[in-house]
């Protein structure tokens, strides 16, 4: 089977260093195997994701040395998730026909107040409050609040081998709980959209941050119930500051606009990132394309990596 990878950013802000590391490793993995690379824009919440930011992401990627074979603005509207709701509708109906969906009327405040177990990332495991509502109760609650829709999960352990992190195992009922696939405002959730899009676009490998590792069993469950082929997964290390602080979009020094102005060219950034994750012994500047010939996932660190202080200086 031909290899197909993708980068799927959410244009809610300027692309940052963690995003570019994900794009870099996913691109290298595909190009090293002679595969096909796609750019999909994950703008499910279109109000928060203007097209101008999506266009800026494309410009930043091209400046960095990343190209793609299909998708992005040149590929047309079908590469933007905000236009794909009719496709998600069809798969939503498949789950509904299997009796796997139910309406949930819990507010965010009620969910946070509930005495429920929490995952290692601090998010709650849904307690199933609305799982057993009667038709009469549902009809009454609909008068006051539109529901989100949740997927019922079984008491089953899901295990898979991640290409970067190794074997990961999770019990769906205990560690995950029933999860939302459509919000109360009608916007489809990430879990369903990413499964449908990757399957329909022929994606065979998914590269993303280690913080999304725990979402993978949910997605594997959806792949199974929808009869779709699942890709290989590679969950990469997260970037931290030299003091161990986890980096985020709030760190202005990670903005590609700032980094482009500071360094002027991508090679110093590529070199520092390559050294940080284990692809090269030193942080000497290097063009991204030069790393593809000897790229291997065996070189990539499993642990979170601290960036050199010089890349964080304003």
N, C-alpha and C positions, 0 to 999 in steps of 0.2 A: 504494500500500500504506500502511495506517495505521501510524504510528510507535508502537513499543512499546519502552520502556526499563525498566531494573531497577536496584535496588541489592541486592547479595548479600553481606552481611557474614558473617564467621565469628565467632561469639560465644564466643571464647576469652578475652575480657577486655572491659573497659569500652571503648566506642567512643572513638576519639581524633581529633585534629584532621585527620589525613590521611584517615581514613575519612569524616569529615563533609564534607571538600572534594569527595571523589568523589561522595558522595550529592548534594551541592549542585549540582554541574555536570551530573550525569546527570538530576536532577530538572528543572533549568532547561532543558536541551536538549529534554526531552520536552514540558514544559508550553509552551514557546515555539512548538512545532509542533502543539499541540493533541492530543498523543498520550496513550497509556495508560502508567501507571507501576506497576511491580510491586515487591514486597518478598519476596525469597527468602532463607532462612536456610541458609547453607552450613556445616552441622554434620556433615560426613561422619564426623569422629572424635567421636562423641557423648560419649565419656568426658571429652573436654577442653572440651566445649561445652554446659554445662547450660542448660536452658530459662530459668532465672532471668536469665541474661545476655542471652539473646535478647529476653526481655521488656523488659529495661532498655534495649536498643538501640532498641526501638520507642518507648519513652518519650522517649529522647533525640532521636530523629528528629522526633517530634511537637512537642517543645519548640522545636526549631530552626526549624520551619515546613514540614517535609516531610510530605506525605501520599501515599497510594498507593491505587490503584484495585482492587488485588487482592493477595492474599498475606498474609504475616505470620500472627499467631496467629488472626486473624479468618477467614483463608482456609482453615484446617484443616491436617491433617497433611501433605498433599501438597506443601506449600511448605517443608518441612524436608527437606534432602537425606538425613538419617539414616533417613528412612522410604521412600526411593525405590530401594533396592537391586534389587527385582524389575524395575523399569524398566531399570536399568543392565544387568541380566542379559541382557535381550533384545538390547541393542546389542552387548554383549560377545560374544554368540553370533554375531552378524553378522560381526564382525571375525574370530572364530575360524573361521567357515566359509570365509572368504577366505584362510585360511592366513597371517594377519598376526601371530598371537600366538605367543609361546613362553615357557616358564617360565625364570625367572632365580633362581639360588640364591646369588648374591653377597651377602655381608653388607655392612653399612654400612662396617665397618672395611676390608674388602677393596676396596671401591670407592674409599675415600679413599686407600688405599695404592697403588692402581694408577697406573702411569705413563701417564696418558691426557691428551689435550688438555683445556684448560679454557675455558669461555666467558668473556665479558667480565665477567659477574657473579660469577665465581669458582667456579661449579658445573662439575662434570666433564662431558665428553662420553663416554657409555658406550662402552667399547671392544668390545662385542659378545662378551664372554667366554663367555656361555652360548648364543649364537645357534646354534652348530653342534653342540650336544650330541646324541648318538644316543639312541634310545629306551631302550637299556640303561643309559646313563649317567644319564638323567633318572630312571629307576626307582630306581637306587641312591641318588641324591642325595635323593630324596623320603623315604627312610628316615630321614634325619638332619635335614632342614629343609624346611618348607613353602615353596614358591616364590612369588615375586611374578610377575606376568605383564607382559611387555613387548610393545610394538608394533614390528614391523619397519618401518623407514622406507627409502625409496628414495634413491638418489643424485640428488636433484632439487632445483632451486632454486625456492623459493616467494617470490613478491613480492606485496605488497598496498599499497594507499594508505590510510594511517591519517588519520582526520579531524583529528587534532591534530598528529601528528609527521611527516606526509608519507609518502613511499614508503619502505618497509622491505623488505629482501631477505635471505633466509637459505637456505643449503643444508642440507637436512634431515639428510643423512648426516654432513657435515663439522661443522656448527655445532650440531647437536642430538643426533643419535644415537638409537638405539632407546630409547623411554621407557616408564616404568611406567604402566599404567592400573588395575592392581589390586595392592594390597599383599599381603605374605605372610600377613597376618592376615585377609584377605578383604575389607578395606575398599577401596572403589573410589577411584581417584585423581582429583584435581581435573580433569585434562585431559579425561577421558571424561565426568565428571559435568557439568561446565559446558557442554560441547558439547550433550549430550543435553537438559539442562534448558532452555537458551536456545532450542533448536529446538522442543521440545515446548510451551514456554510462549509461543511466538510473538514472542520478543524480536528486534527489528530493529536495535537499536543497543546496543553495550556500551561503557560508560565505566569505565575503571579506571586504575590508576597506571602510569606509564611503565616501572616496573620489571618489568611483566608483558608488555612489548612482545615480548620474545624467545620467549614461549610461544605467540604467536598462530600462527606457521606450523604448529606441531604440531596445533593445533586446526583450522586450515583443512584440513589433511590428513585429520583425522578426519571433518570435515563432508563432505568429498568421498567418502571410503570408505563412509560410512554413508548417503549420498544425502540429506543434510540441507541446508537453506538456511543459508548463513552470514550473520551480521549485519554491519553496519558497525561499525568499531572506532574508539574515541577514547582514546588513551593520554595521560593528563594529567600535567603536571609534578609532581614530588615536592616536598614542603615541607622546608626546611632551617632551622636556627637562623641567626641573624644572622652567625655566624662560619663558615657553610658546612657545619656538621656536619649530617649527615642525621638526621632525626627518626625516632623509632620508638616502639612501645608502652612501651618501658622509660622513656621520658621522662614522669614523672608529671605535669608541667605541661601535658600535652596531653590528659589525661583529661577527658572531658566532665563528669564529676562535679565536678572541680576548677574547670573553666571556668564551669560553671553557677553554682557558689557565688560565684565571683569577680565575674562580670559581671552576674548576676541576670536578664538577658534576652538573647535571641539577637542582637539588632540590631547591637551592637558587634562581635561575632564575624563576622557576615555581612559587615559593612562592611570589616573588615580583610582577610578572605579574598578578597572581590571585588576590592579594590585590589591585593592581592598577585599575583593571576593575570591582571590586566589588564582586568577587567570595568568598573571605575570609576576615575576619576582620583584620587580621594581615599578615605580610609578612614572617612568619616563613617558613623555607624550607619545601617542600612537594613534594612527587612523583606525577607525572601527573596523573597516574591511580587512585590515591586516590580521585581526584576531580570529577570523573565521576559519582559516586553514587548519589550525591545530586546536580548535575549541573542543572541550570535553566537559561533560557534567561532573566527571570525577574530580576535576580541579576546583569546582565551586564549593565554597564553604557552606556547611549546614547551619552554622551558628551566626547570629547577628554580628554585623561588622561595624567597627568604629571608623569613621572617616578621618583622614588626616586633618589637622587643625587648619592648614592653609586653605583648604577648600571652603571653610566656614567663615573665614575672615571677611568682614564687610569692607 
